């Protein structure tokens, strides 16, 4: 699915699919990310090694949590998902797909799949009676594996 070109894509055209079996996107997001993967390395050296340097052994994979922000729109789907997670429902683990689109929204140029994702934090506010800002809600997702397409 990844579409290669010389000029980088802009980061402001994207979709988020929560893998809930719904028809289409229920709400857009203002901000998503960052999406990070890290592979741990363990250093090891035998005492009788002929080289005075360590061997690097590939270790565990680690994925940082992903933050998503959007305006409050009165949609309770994210809260209901949070409720499933805190009640221990195994169906609460989902594949969340973040798709970057081209400039005219006609094609997905790259996708990030967050496998076995769950909400681990939900924040609303702050609210301020003297502000013109949009009310924002924020969720944080933890996931177990990352795949790119």
C-alpha positions in Angstrom: 0.0 0.0 0.0 2.9 2.4 0.7 3.2 4.8 -2.3 6.8 6.0 -3.0 7.5 9.4 -4.4 10.4 11.9 -4.1 8.5 14.7 -2.4 7.4 13.9 1.2 3.7 13.8 2.0 2.1 16.4 4.2 1.0 15.2 7.6 -2.4 16.8 7.8 -4.6 14.4 5.8 -5.2 11.2 7.8 -7.9 8.8 9.0 -8.1 6.7 12.1 -10.0 3.4 12.1 -10.6 1.9 15.6 -11.5 -1.5 14.1 -14.9 -1.6 15.9 -16.8 -2.9 12.9 -18.5 0.5 12.3 -19.2 1.9 8.9 -16.7 4.7 8.2 -15.1 7.2 10.5 -17.2 8.5 13.4 -15.0 11.5 14.1 -11.9 13.2 12.9 -8.8 13.8 15.0 -6.8 17.0 15.3 -3.6 15.2 16.2 -2.2 11.7 16.3 1.1 10.4 17.5 3.9 10.0 17.7 4.1 6.3 16.7 7.4 4.8 17.9 9.0 1.4 17.8 12.2 0.4 19.6 14.1 -2.8 19.5 16.2 -3.4 22.7 19.7 -4.6 22.5 21.6 -6.6 25.1 25.4 -6.5 25.2 27.2 -9.7 26.0 30.8 -10.8 26.0 32.4 -14.2 26.9 35.4 -13.8 29.1 37.5 -15.9 26.7 36.5 -13.9 23.6 39.4 -13.1 21.3 37.9 -9.6 20.7 37.8 -6.9 23.3 34.4 -5.8 22.3 30.8 -6.9 23.1 28.4 -8.8 20.9 25.0 -7.0 20.5 22.0 -9.4 20.9 18.6 -8.3 19.6 16.2 -8.1 22.6 12.5 -7.3 23.2 10.4 -5.0 21.0 8.9 -1.9 22.7 6.2 0.4 21.4 5.4 3.7 23.0 1.8 4.8 23.7 0.1 6.9 21.0 -1.9 10.0 21.8 -5.0 11.1 19.8 -6.7 14.5 20.3 -10.0 15.7 19.0 -12.7 18.2 19.7 -15.5 17.1 22.0 -18.5 16.2 19.8 -20.7 14.3 22.2 -19.8 10.9 20.8 -19.5 8.3 23.6 -17.9 5.5 21.5 -14.4 6.1 22.9 -15.7 6.1 26.5 -17.6 2.9 25.8 -14.4 1.3 24.6 -12.6 2.5 27.7 -15.3 0.9 29.8 -14.8 -2.4 27.9 -11.1 -2.2 28.7 -11.4 -1.5 32.4 -14.0 -4.3 32.7 -11.5 -6.8 31.3 -13.5 -7.6 28.1 -11.1 -9.5 25.8 -13.0 -8.0 22.8 -11.7 -4.6 23.8 -8.4 -5.3 22.2 -8.5 -3.9 18.7 -6.5 -3.2 15.6 -6.3 0.5 15.2 -5.3 1.7 11.7 -3.9 5.2 11.0 -3.9 6.0 7.3 -2.0 8.9 5.7 -3.8 10.2 2.6 -2.5 12.1 -0.4 -3.2 15.8 -0.9 -6.6 15.3 -2.7 -7.8 12.5 -0.4 -8.1 10.0 -3.2 -5.6 7.4 -2.0 -4.0 6.0 1.2 -0.3 6.4 0.8 0.8 4.6 4.0 -0.8 2.9 6.9 0.3 2.1 10.5 -1.5 -0.8 12.2 -1.5 -0.8 16.0 -2.2 -4.4 16.9 -4.0 -5.4 20.2 -4.5 -1.7 21.1 -6.5 -0.5 24.1 -7.3 2.8 25.7 -5.1 3.4 28.7 -5.9 7.1 29.4 -8.9 9.3 28.7 -8.8 13.1 29.3 -11.4 15.9 28.8 -10.7 19.5 29.3 -9.5 21.7 30.8 -12.4 24.0 30.5 -12.2 27.8 30.7 -15.1 30.2 30.7 -13.0 33.0 29.3 -11.5 31.1 26.4 -12.5 30.8 22.7 -10.6 27.5 22.4 -12.4 24.3 21.3 -13.1 21.7 24.1 -10.6 18.9 23.5 -10.6 15.3 24.6 -7.5 13.1 24.5 -7.0 9.4 24.5 -3.8 7.4 24.9 -3.5 4.0 23.3 -1.2 1.2 24.3 -0.5 -1.5 21.8 1.5 -4.7 21.5 2.8 -4.7 17.9 3.2 -2.3 15.0 2.9 -3.1 11.3 3.3 -0.7 8.3 1.6 -1.1 5.0 
